[in-house]
Amino acid sequence: MTAADGASLERARAVVEHLATSLVDDSDAVSASIDESHPTPRINVTAAEGEIGRLIGKRGRTAMAIRALGRAAAAADGAHVDVEFLD
C-alpha cells in the first residue's frame, strides 16, 4: 500500500468509528483499527461486551449500513475496504 492508500483508509476508519461510537452507550470502549494483513484491508470494530449487538442491529441491517458508509468513504479516496465487527 502506498501512503495515499493509508490516508484513504484512515478516513474510512474515522467514519466507521464515528458511526459506531454514536450508536453505543459506552462510546469510550469502541475502537476501529485498520488490518492490512488481508488481500482487501479490513477495518476491525470492537465494542464493550453486550454493545456489539447494537452495531449489528436486527438482521444485520445496522452493520450493513456501517459497512456501506465505510466502503463509500474509502471509495471516495480510491481505496477498497471491508468492515468486520469483532467480539
VMD Tcl script that builds the backbone (N, CA, C; Angstrom):
set m [mol new atoms 261]
animate dup $m
set s [atomselect $m all]
$s set {name element resname resid chain x y z} {
  {N N MET 1 A 0.835 -1.177 0.000}
  {CA C MET 1 A 0.000 0.000 0.000}
  {C C MET 1 A 0.883 1.246 0.000}
  {N N THR 2 A 0.422 2.231 -0.681}
  {CA C THR 2 A 1.140 3.489 -0.693}
  {C C THR 2 A 0.618 4.395 0.417}
  {N N ALA 3 A 1.313 5.495 0.627}
  {CA C ALA 3 A 0.890 6.432 1.672}
  {C C ALA 3 A -0.495 6.989 1.382}
  {N N ALA 4 A -0.828 7.196 0.114}
  {CA C ALA 4 A -2.150 7.722 -0.233}
  {C C ALA 4 A -3.232 6.728 0.169}
  {N N ASP 5 A -2.981 5.428 -0.014}
  {CA C ASP 5 A -3.951 4.413 0.383}
  {C C ASP 5 A -4.152 4.423 1.890}
  {N N GLY 6 A -3.068 4.576 2.640}
  {CA C GLY 6 A -3.174 4.626 4.095}
  {C C GLY 6 A -4.017 5.802 4.557}
  {N N ALA 7 A -3.876 6.933 3.890}
  {CA C ALA 7 A -4.674 8.107 4.247}
  {C C ALA 7 A -6.145 7.873 3.939}
  {N N SER 8 A -6.442 7.231 2.813}
  {CA C SER 8 A -7.836 6.979 2.460}
  {C C SER 8 A -8.446 5.955 3.406}
  {N N LEU 9 A -7.668 4.997 3.851}
  {CA C LEU 9 A -8.171 4.038 4.825}
  {C C LEU 9 A -8.395 4.705 6.171}
  {N N GLU 10 A -7.570 5.662 6.515}
  {CA C GLU 10 A -7.731 6.370 7.784}
  {C C GLU 10 A -9.040 7.155 7.805}
  {N N ARG 11 A -9.391 7.761 6.699}
  {CA C ARG 11 A -10.662 8.489 6.633}
  {C C ARG 11 A -11.832 7.518 6.791}
  {N N ALA 12 A -11.776 6.375 6.110}
  {CA C ALA 12 A -12.832 5.367 6.233}
  {C C ALA 12 A -12.898 4.844 7.665}
  {N N ARG 13 A -11.745 4.635 8.295}
  {CA C ARG 13 A -11.710 4.174 9.688}
  {C C ARG 13 A -12.382 5.192 10.601}
  {N N ALA 14 A -12.083 6.470 10.383}
  {CA C ALA 14 A -12.664 7.526 11.205}
  {C C ALA 14 A -14.181 7.591 11.037}
  {N N VAL 15 A -14.660 7.408 9.822}
  {CA C VAL 15 A -16.105 7.403 9.571}
  {C C VAL 15 A -16.765 6.248 10.307}
  {N N VAL 16 A -16.194 5.056 10.188}
  {CA C VAL 16 A -16.759 3.871 10.842}
  {C C VAL 16 A -16.729 4.049 12.358}
  {N N GLU 17 A -15.626 4.544 12.885}
  {CA C GLU 17 A -15.523 4.740 14.331}
  {C C GLU 17 A -16.543 5.772 14.818}
  {N N HIS 18 A -16.731 6.838 14.081}
  {CA C HIS 18 A -17.705 7.854 14.470}
  {C C HIS 18 A -19.119 7.261 14.497}
  {N N LEU 19 A -19.476 6.503 13.481}
  {CA C LEU 19 A -20.789 5.871 13.449}
  {C C LEU 19 A -20.964 4.920 14.631}
  {N N ALA 20 A -19.958 4.106 14.886}
  {CA C ALA 20 A -20.050 3.114 15.967}
  {C C ALA 20 A -20.168 3.788 17.327}
  {N N THR 21 A -19.388 4.821 17.573}
  {CA C THR 21 A -19.455 5.492 18.874}
  {C C THR 21 A -20.786 6.203 19.059}
  {N N SER 22 A -21.414 6.601 17.970}
  {CA C SER 22 A -22.713 7.266 18.055}
  {C C SER 22 A -23.845 6.300 18.401}
  {N N LEU 23 A -23.648 5.017 18.158}
  {CA C LEU 23 A -24.718 4.035 18.334}
  {C C LEU 23 A -24.703 3.303 19.670}
  {N N VAL 24 A -23.604 3.339 20.390}
  {CA C VAL 24 A -23.489 2.564 21.625}
  {C C VAL 24 A -23.574 3.466 22.851}
  {N N ASP 25 A -23.822 2.851 24.019}
  {CA C ASP 25 A -23.875 3.606 25.273}
  {C C ASP 25 A -22.478 3.962 25.771}
  {N N ASP 26 A -21.556 2.998 25.688}
  {CA C ASP 26 A -20.189 3.200 26.187}
  {C C ASP 26 A -19.270 3.519 25.012}
  {N N SER 27 A -19.280 4.760 24.576}
  {CA C SER 27 A -18.516 5.141 23.383}
  {C C SER 27 A -17.010 5.065 23.599}
  {N N ASP 28 A -16.567 5.129 24.863}
  {CA C ASP 28 A -15.129 5.035 25.141}
  {C C ASP 28 A -14.581 3.641 24.869}
  {N N ALA 29 A -15.438 2.627 24.862}
  {CA C ALA 29 A -14.996 1.250 24.667}
  {C C ALA 29 A -14.966 0.850 23.193}
  {N N VAL 30 A -15.345 1.746 22.305}
  {CA C VAL 30 A -15.362 1.441 20.873}
  {C C VAL 30 A -13.999 1.746 20.269}
  {N N SER 31 A -13.527 0.830 19.427}
  {CA C SER 31 A -12.306 1.106 18.678}
  {C C SER 31 A -12.439 0.545 17.273}
  {N N ALA 32 A -11.822 1.215 16.344}
  {CA C ALA 32 A -11.792 0.768 14.954}
  {C C ALA 32 A -10.336 0.819 14.514}
  {N N SER 33 A -9.831 -0.316 14.064}
  {CA C SER 33 A -8.427 -0.382 13.649}
  {C C SER 33 A -8.318 -0.941 12.236}
  {N N ILE 34 A -7.282 -0.531 11.551}
  {CA C ILE 34 A -7.042 -0.982 10.182}
  {C C ILE 34 A -6.146 -2.211 10.222}
  {N N ASP 35 A -6.571 -3.264 9.537}
  {CA C ASP 35 A -5.813 -4.512 9.436}
  {C C ASP 35 A -5.495 -4.743 7.961}
  {N N GLU 36 A -4.240 -4.565 7.594}
  {CA C GLU 36 A -3.837 -4.683 6.190}
  {C C GLU 36 A -3.217 -6.044 5.878}
  {N N SER 37 A -3.441 -7.044 6.730}
  {CA C SER 37 A -2.843 -8.359 6.512}
  {C C SER 37 A -3.672 -9.242 5.585}
  {N N HIS 38 A -4.771 -8.742 5.060}
  {CA C HIS 38 A -5.639 -9.493 4.154}
  {C C HIS 38 A -5.539 -8.897 2.757}
  {N N PRO 39 A -5.947 -9.650 1.731}
  {CA C PRO 39 A -5.892 -9.088 0.374}
  {C C PRO 39 A -6.658 -7.768 0.244}
  {N N THR 40 A -7.829 -7.684 0.874}
  {CA C THR 40 A -8.560 -6.420 0.962}
  {C C THR 40 A -8.426 -5.945 2.402}
  {N N PRO 41 A -7.908 -4.754 2.629}
  {CA C PRO 41 A -7.746 -4.267 4.007}
  {C C PRO 41 A -9.071 -4.278 4.754}
  {N N ARG 42 A -8.988 -4.480 6.067}
  {CA C ARG 42 A -10.187 -4.533 6.898}
  {C C ARG 42 A -10.138 -3.450 7.963}
  {N N ILE 43 A -11.305 -2.963 8.309}
  {CA C ILE 43 A -11.457 -2.126 9.483}
  {C C ILE 43 A -12.147 -3.009 10.513}
  {N N ASN 44 A -11.437 -3.322 11.592}
  {CA C ASN 44 A -11.974 -4.168 12.649}
  {C C ASN 44 A -12.569 -3.281 13.735}
  {N N VAL 45 A -13.842 -3.494 14.032}
  {CA C VAL 45 A -14.556 -2.697 15.027}
  {C C VAL 45 A -14.800 -3.553 16.257}
  {N N THR 46 A -14.429 -3.039 17.422}
  {CA C THR 46 A -14.711 -3.712 18.685}
  {C C THR 46 A -15.473 -2.746 19.586}
  {N N ALA 47 A -16.258 -3.318 20.494}
  {CA C ALA 47 A -17.036 -2.514 21.435}
  {C C ALA 47 A -17.105 -3.260 22.752}
  {N N ALA 48 A -17.655 -2.605 23.765}
  {CA C ALA 48 A -17.804 -3.231 25.074}
  {C C ALA 48 A -18.721 -4.450 24.953}
  {N N GLU 49 A -18.559 -5.377 25.874}
  {CA C GLU 49 A -19.384 -6.581 25.861}
  {C C GLU 49 A -20.858 -6.199 25.929}
  {N N GLY 50 A -21.652 -6.797 25.093}
  {CA C GLY 50 A -23.074 -6.503 25.041}
  {C C GLY 50 A -23.442 -5.367 24.101}
  {N N GLU 51 A -22.470 -4.606 23.656}
  {CA C GLU 51 A -22.740 -3.465 22.774}
  {C C GLU 51 A -22.615 -3.833 21.291}
  {N N ILE 52 A -21.947 -4.923 20.992}
  {CA C ILE 52 A -21.733 -5.291 19.586}
  {C C ILE 52 A -23.071 -5.568 18.900}
  {N N GLY 53 A -24.056 -6.028 19.676}
  {CA C GLY 53 A -25.387 -6.266 19.124}
  {C C GLY 53 A -26.036 -4.996 18.604}
  {N N ARG 54 A -25.774 -3.879 19.260}
  {CA C ARG 54 A -26.297 -2.591 18.784}
  {C C ARG 54 A -25.677 -2.228 17.443}
  {N N LEU 55 A -24.425 -2.595 17.252}
  {CA C LEU 55 A -23.749 -2.267 15.995}
  {C C LEU 55 A -24.200 -3.183 14.863}
  {N N ILE 56 A -24.590 -4.386 15.198}
  {CA C ILE 56 A -25.044 -5.323 14.173}
  {C C ILE 56 A -26.505 -5.054 13.828}
  {N N GLY 57 A -27.339 -4.828 14.827}
  {CA C GLY 57 A -28.743 -4.491 14.589}
  {C C GLY 57 A -29.578 -5.697 14.197}
  {N N LYS 58 A -30.867 -5.456 14.045}
  {CA C LYS 58 A -31.783 -6.526 13.659}
  {C C LYS 58 A -31.475 -6.996 12.250}
  {N N ARG 59 A -31.303 -8.298 12.137}
  {CA C ARG 59 A -30.981 -8.926 10.842}
  {C C ARG 59 A -29.729 -8.344 10.184}
  {N N GLY 60 A -28.882 -7.700 10.976}
  {CA C GLY 60 A -27.627 -7.165 10.455}
  {C C GLY 60 A -27.764 -5.893 9.653}
  {N N ARG 61 A -28.900 -5.253 9.750}
  {CA C ARG 61 A -29.132 -4.059 8.922}
  {C C ARG 61 A -28.224 -2.896 9.302}
  {N N THR 62 A -28.010 -2.699 10.586}
  {CA C THR 62 A -27.132 -1.605 11.015}
  {C C THR 62 A -25.710 -1.875 10.559}
  {N N ALA 63 A -25.273 -3.125 10.701}
  {CA C ALA 63 A -23.925 -3.496 10.264}
  {C C ALA 63 A -23.765 -3.276 8.761}
  {N N MET 64 A -24.782 -3.644 7.986}
  {CA C MET 64 A -24.705 -3.443 6.538}
  {C C MET 64 A -24.612 -1.958 6.195}
  {N N ALA 65 A -25.332 -1.118 6.937}
  {CA C ALA 65 A -25.279 0.319 6.684}
  {C C ALA 65 A -23.903 0.888 7.034}
  {N N ILE 66 A -23.340 0.461 8.170}
  {CA C ILE 66 A -22.000 0.923 8.559}
  {C C ILE 66 A -20.975 0.468 7.525}
  {N N ARG 67 A -21.084 -0.778 7.070}
  {CA C ARG 67 A -20.162 -1.282 6.032}
  {C C ARG 67 A -20.269 -0.453 4.758}
  {N N ALA 68 A -21.499 -0.152 4.341}
  {CA C ALA 68 A -21.700 0.619 3.107}
  {C C ALA 68 A -21.072 2.002 3.217}
  {N N LEU 69 A -21.259 2.667 4.354}
  {CA C LEU 69 A -20.675 4.001 4.529}
  {C C LEU 69 A -19.157 3.948 4.626}
  {N N GLY 70 A -18.627 2.925 5.276}
  {CA C GLY 70 A -17.175 2.761 5.348}
  {C C GLY 70 A -16.569 2.516 3.975}
  {N N ARG 71 A -17.219 1.664 3.194}
  {CA C ARG 71 A -16.736 1.402 1.827}
  {C C ARG 71 A -16.845 2.642 0.956}
  {N N ALA 72 A -17.929 3.411 1.128}
  {CA C ALA 72 A -18.103 4.635 0.340}
  {C C ALA 72 A -17.027 5.664 0.685}
  {N N ALA 73 A -16.692 5.779 1.968}
  {CA C ALA 73 A -15.639 6.713 2.376}
  {C C ALA 73 A -14.300 6.309 1.769}
  {N N ALA 74 A -14.014 5.010 1.748}
  {CA C ALA 74 A -12.765 4.538 1.151}
  {C C ALA 74 A -12.792 4.722 -0.366}
  {N N ALA 75 A -13.927 4.406 -0.988}
  {CA C ALA 75 A -14.032 4.513 -2.445}
  {C C ALA 75 A -13.884 5.961 -2.912}
  {N N ALA 76 A -14.343 6.905 -2.106}
  {CA C ALA 76 A -14.201 8.317 -2.467}
  {C C ALA 76 A -12.734 8.710 -2.588}
  {N N ASP 77 A -11.879 7.971 -1.875}
  {CA C ASP 77 A -10.437 8.208 -1.942}
  {C C ASP 77 A -9.722 7.184 -2.807}
  {N N GLY 78 A -10.463 6.364 -3.545}
  {CA C GLY 78 A -9.866 5.400 -4.463}
  {C C GLY 78 A -9.351 4.129 -3.819}
  {N N ALA 79 A -9.905 3.740 -2.676}
  {CA C ALA 79 A -9.455 2.529 -1.988}
  {C C ALA 79 A -10.628 1.573 -1.781}
  {N N HIS 80 A -10.301 0.332 -1.444}
  {CA C HIS 80 A -11.305 -0.683 -1.111}
  {C C HIS 80 A -11.062 -1.110 0.328}
  {N N VAL 81 A -12.143 -1.404 1.042}
  {CA C VAL 81 A -12.007 -1.826 2.433}
  {C C VAL 81 A -13.208 -2.686 2.811}
  {N N ASP 82 A -13.000 -3.626 3.724}
  {CA C ASP 82 A -14.067 -4.403 4.335}
  {C C ASP 82 A -14.193 -3.948 5.780}
  {N N VAL 83 A -15.371 -4.083 6.351}
  {CA C VAL 83 A -15.596 -3.727 7.746}
  {C C VAL 83 A -16.068 -4.979 8.481}
  {N N GLU 84 A -15.365 -5.326 9.567}
  {CA C GLU 84 A -15.695 -6.507 10.364}
  {C C GLU 84 A -15.985 -6.078 11.802}
  {N N PHE 85 A -16.943 -6.739 12.420}
  {CA C PHE 85 A -17.302 -6.479 13.808}
  {C C PHE 85 A -16.823 -7.653 14.643}
  {N N LEU 86 A -15.933 -7.382 15.590}
  {CA C LEU 86 A -15.301 -8.436 16.390}
  {C C LEU 86 A -15.856 -8.429 17.800}
  {N N ASP 87 A -16.037 -9.639 18.358}
  {CA C ASP 87 A -16.491 -9.764 19.754}
  {C C ASP 87 A -15.366 -9.478 20.702}
}
mol reanalyze $m
mol bondsrecalc $m
mol representation Tube
mol addrep $m
